[in-house]
Amino acid sequence: THGFLVFIFVTSHLFGKINENKKYKTIPSQNDKWIAIDKLQHFTYSCFISFGTQYILVNKLDHRESKALPISSLLSLSAGILKEINDKRGGSYFSYKDMVANGIGILTAVIIINFEPD
């Protein structure tokens, strides 16, 4: 599982660097596709922010899993919202599709954190 997560992170980072150099030739929001490396990055970063925050809260600050989970999820969601607001202020647009990818990443983290093997 760890190898798969590292693979997703490295792949999304590499492809993201390739896509940064491409400029929009039409209205930017028209290029906001549901299936894009950008969405994988949003998913991955949101998931990792949730995991990292959860780890710190539970293992370093002695919070219970159930109390830490809403905090870690909210922090990850806040980071995604702030990123989209910053994009809009920078002359781009607020992408609701990016926010959906963030939400799916957070939901995935919640499911994994709550998973208890038999």
Secondary structure as GFF3:
##gff-version 3
##sequence-region A 1 118
A	DSSP	alpha_helix	2	20	.	.	.	ID=ss1
A	DSSP	three_ten_helix	28	31	.	.	.	ID=ss2
A	DSSP	alpha_helix	37	55	.	.	.	ID=ss3
A	DSSP	pi_helix	56	60	.	.	.	ID=ss4
A	DSSP	alpha_helix	65	89	.	.	.	ID=ss5
A	DSSP	alpha_helix	96	114	.	.	.	ID=ss6
###
